């Protein structure tokens, strides 16, 4: 159709213009969202993770959903490794095992063959290339039985045990090289967190990632919403996260609002995500649940007040 109006027109997709999902995923933006901000190596959070990775066996970013844990883990991995061939990602889940992480066997037409997991694969690469840093990013660390998943390697990820040889399940002697880094993310309210803490408390540094009002305001400043609406959202955000001090399950991260572009998307955010967070957090306290929902409804249905601004500053 366009060619009939203007001859020799070349139609480019968003990805070809460098602003689409695939284009973003191919860069070091730590997110494939088209409007995701660029995270530079000099960002304070990235620098903090890099510094701690040189002191501890790894770094755990811990916080409730929507607090940019995976975002900064990916950004720090890219900064440390420098090239995407030197870092990889794995997500833990309830059925994830040693055989998936270290070494196991996969079926073939004639039987089984040995298969290296992401941990063993990456430490071998790191051992052969001492000039560069290799990074393994583990998402949802607390979703698996970390002691069983790491097996013998759990002791040797500790900085003081690096370069010491140990034997894994298939009889192979290996070691965790000093140029290998683990960055993990974890929701501190998941089941199994106590076991994670016990296993990693001496070996890993933990960085708290909390709902951030300043990051929320930065996100909202690009949303296209009126200033009044932005202040009301910030007020509600402060209210619910204030309640989260006594009820951690109520915490709402700033990243929940990353997709808000207008009032319609704000309605969708409540209807399809946030109302379920509130219901789960306050399922035994329906009065507070109703109070939080009423406060949300005022974002779009009532004129602003001094209370909105005061709540935003909480």
C-alpha positions in Angstrom: 0.0 0.0 0.0 2.8 2.4 1.0 4.7 1.7 -2.2 1.7 2.7 -4.3 1.7 6.1 -2.6 5.4 6.7 -2.5 7.6 4.7 -4.9 10.7 2.9 -3.7 9.7 3.1 0.0 11.7 0.9 2.4 9.7 -0.1 5.4 11.7 -0.7 8.6 10.6 -2.5 11.7 11.1 -1.2 15.2 13.9 -3.8 15.6 15.7 -2.6 12.4 15.6 0.9 13.8 17.2 -0.3 17.0 14.2 0.4 19.2 12.2 -2.8 19.2 12.2 -5.8 21.6 14.7 -7.9 19.6 17.1 -5.0 19.2 17.0 -4.3 22.9 17.6 -7.9 23.8 20.7 -7.9 21.6 22.3 -5.1 23.6 23.4 -4.7 27.2 20.3 -2.9 28.4 19.5 -5.7 30.9 16.0 -5.8 29.5 14.3 -6.4 26.2 11.6 -3.7 26.9 11.8 -1.2 24.0 11.8 1.7 26.5 14.2 0.2 29.0 16.9 2.6 30.2 20.5 2.1 29.3 22.5 0.9 32.3 26.1 1.9 32.1 29.1 0.3 33.8 29.4 3.4 36.0 25.9 3.0 37.5 26.3 2.9 41.3 24.3 -0.4 41.7 26.4 -2.0 39.0 29.6 -0.8 40.6 28.5 -2.1 43.9 27.8 -5.6 42.5 31.2 -5.6 40.7 33.0 -4.6 43.9 31.4 -7.3 46.0 31.9 -10.0 43.4 35.7 -9.5 43.8 35.4 -10.1 47.6 32.8 -12.8 48.0 32.0 -16.0 46.2 29.0 -14.4 44.6 26.4 -11.7 45.1 22.7 -12.3 45.8 20.2 -9.5 45.0 17.4 -10.0 47.4 14.0 -8.2 47.4 10.3 -8.5 46.6 9.0 -8.8 43.0 9.4 -5.7 40.8 12.5 -4.2 42.4 14.8 -4.6 39.3 16.8 -7.5 40.6 17.1 -9.3 37.3 17.6 -6.0 35.5 20.7 -5.1 37.5 22.0 -8.7 37.6 22.0 -8.8 33.8 23.6 -5.3 33.6 26.4 -6.3 36.1 27.0 -9.5 34.2 27.5 -7.7 31.0 29.8 -5.1 32.6 31.9 -7.8 34.3 32.2 -10.2 31.3 32.3 -7.7 28.5 31.1 -10.1 25.9 27.9 -12.2 25.9 29.9 -15.3 25.1 31.3 -15.0 28.7 28.1 -14.9 30.7 25.0 -17.1 30.8 21.7 -17.3 32.6 19.8 -20.1 34.4 16.6 -20.0 36.3 16.1 -22.3 39.3 12.8 -24.0 40.0 11.3 -26.7 42.2 12.5 -29.6 40.0 15.9 -28.2 39.2 18.6 -30.7 40.3 22.4 -31.3 40.4 22.1 -33.1 37.0 20.7 -29.9 35.4 23.3 -27.6 37.0 26.5 -29.6 37.2 26.6 -32.8 35.1 24.0 -35.4 34.2 22.9 -37.6 31.4 20.5 -37.0 28.5 18.8 -39.7 26.4 19.8 -40.5 22.9 18.5 -43.0 20.3 21.0 -45.5 21.6 21.0 -44.8 25.3 22.4 -41.9 27.3 25.2 -39.4 26.9 26.9 -37.2 29.5 25.7 -33.6 29.5 27.4 -30.7 31.2 25.3 -28.2 33.1 25.7 -24.4 32.9 27.9 -24.3 36.0 30.4 -26.9 34.8 30.4 -25.6 31.3 31.1 -22.0 32.3 33.8 -22.8 34.9 35.7 -24.8 32.3 35.5 -21.9 29.9 36.8 -19.6 32.6 39.6 -21.9 33.5 40.9 -21.8 29.9 40.6 -18.0 29.5 42.1 -16.4 32.6 42.3 -13.0 30.9 38.5 -12.5 31.2 35.8 -12.7 33.8 32.9 -15.3 33.3 29.6 -14.7 35.0 26.7 -17.1 35.7 23.4 -15.3 36.6 21.0 -17.5 38.6 17.4 -16.2 38.7 15.1 -17.3 41.5 17.8 -18.9 43.6 15.5 -19.8 46.4 13.1 -21.8 44.2 15.4 -24.9 44.3 17.2 -27.0 46.9 20.5 -25.1 46.6 22.5 -27.6 48.6 21.5 -30.5 46.3 21.8 -28.4 43.1 25.4 -27.2 43.9 26.5 -30.4 45.5 30.3 -30.5 46.1 30.7 -27.1 44.4 29.0 -25.3 47.2 32.1 -25.3 49.3 34.4 -24.3 46.5 32.5 -21.2 45.3 33.8 -19.5 48.4 36.7 -17.1 47.6 39.1 -18.8 50.0 38.5 -22.2 48.3 38.9 -21.0 44.7 41.4 -22.9 42.6 41.3 -26.0 44.9 40.5 -29.2 43.1 37.5 -31.3 43.9 35.7 -34.3 42.4 32.2 -34.2 41.0 29.6 -37.0 40.6 31.0 -38.4 37.3 34.5 -38.7 38.8 35.9 -35.7 37.0 38.3 -33.5 38.9 37.6 -29.8 38.5 37.9 -26.4 40.3 36.2 -23.1 40.5 38.5 -20.5 39.0 39.0 -17.1 40.5 37.7 -15.4 37.4 34.3 -16.9 37.7 31.5 -14.9 39.3 27.9 -15.9 40.4 25.2 -13.2 40.6 21.8 -14.5 41.9 18.4 -13.1 42.5 16.0 -14.1 45.3 12.7 -13.2 46.7 13.4 -13.2 50.5 9.8 -14.3 51.2 9.9 -17.5 49.1 9.8 -20.9 50.7 13.3 -22.3 51.1 15.0 -19.0 51.9 16.2 -20.2 55.3 18.1 -23.0 53.5 19.6 -20.6 51.0 20.7 -18.3 53.8 22.4 -21.2 55.7 24.2 -22.4 52.6 25.4 -19.0 51.4 25.7 -16.7 54.4 29.5 -16.9 54.5 30.1 -17.3 50.8 27.8 -14.7 49.2 27.2 -11.0 49.7 23.5 -10.0 49.9 22.3 -6.8 48.5 18.8 -5.6 49.5 16.7 -4.4 46.5 13.7 -2.5 47.9 10.8 -0.7 46.3 12.2 2.7 45.3 10.1 5.8 45.2 12.7 7.8 43.1 12.8 5.0 40.5 9.0 5.0 40.5 8.9 8.7 39.8 11.6 8.3 37.1 9.4 5.6 35.4 6.3 7.7 35.7 7.9 10.8 34.3 8.1 9.1 30.9 4.6 7.6 31.2 2.6 10.4 29.7 0.4 10.6 32.8 -0.6 14.0 34.2 1.5 15.2 37.1 -1.4 15.0 39.5 -1.9 11.3 38.6 1.7 10.6 39.1 1.6 12.1 42.6 -1.4 10.0 43.5 0.4 6.8 42.3 3.4 7.7 44.3 1.1 8.3 47.3 -0.5 4.9 47.0 3.0 3.3 46.4 4.2 4.9 49.7 1.1 3.7 51.5 1.2 0.0 50.5 5.0 -0.2 51.0 4.5 1.4 54.4 2.1 -1.4 55.3 4.7 -3.9 54.0 7.0 -3.0 56.9 4.7 -5.1 59.1 3.4 -7.4 56.2 6.3 -8.0 53.8 4.1 -9.8 51.3 2.4 -6.5 50.6 5.5 -4.9 49.0 5.0 -3.6 45.5 8.1 -2.9 43.4 8.5 0.1 41.2 9.0 -2.1 38.1 5.3 -3.0 38.1 4.7 0.5 36.7 7.2 0.2 33.8 4.4 -0.5 31.3 2.1 2.3 32.4 1.5 4.7 29.5 -1.9 6.1 30.2 -5.0 5.7 32.4 -6.2 2.7 30.6 -2.9 0.8 31.2 -3.1 1.9 34.9 -6.5 0.3 35.1 -5.1 -2.9 33.6 -2.2 -2.9 36.0 -4.7 -3.1 38.9 -7.1 -5.5 37.3 -4.6 -8.0 36.2 -1.7 -7.7 38.6 -1.8 -5.5 41.7 -5.2 -6.5 43.0 -4.0 -10.0 43.3 -0.8 -8.9 45.2 -3.1 -7.0 47.6 -5.6 -9.9 48.0 -2.8 -12.4 48.8 -1.0 -10.1 51.2 -4.1 -9.2 53.2 -6.2 -12.3 52.8 -6.6 -12.5 56.6 -7.2 -8.7 56.9 -10.0 -7.8 54.6 -10.4 -4.3 56.1 -6.9 -3.4 55.2 -7.3 -4.9 51.7 -10.4 -2.8 51.2 -8.5 0.3 52.4 -5.7 -0.3 50.0 -8.1 -0.8 47.1 -10.1 2.3 48.0 -6.8 4.3 48.0 -6.0 2.9 44.5 -9.5 3.9 43.2 -8.9 7.5 44.3 -5.9 7.7 41.9 -8.3 8.1 39.0 -11.5 9.1 40.6 -10.8 11.9 43.0 -9.1 15.3 42.8 -5.6 15.6 44.3 -5.1 16.6 47.9 -2.3 17.4 50.3 -2.7 13.9 51.6 -1.6 12.5 48.2 1.6 14.5 48.3 2.3 13.6 52.0 1.8 9.9 51.2 4.1 10.1 48.2 6.8 11.4 50.5 6.4 8.5 53.0 
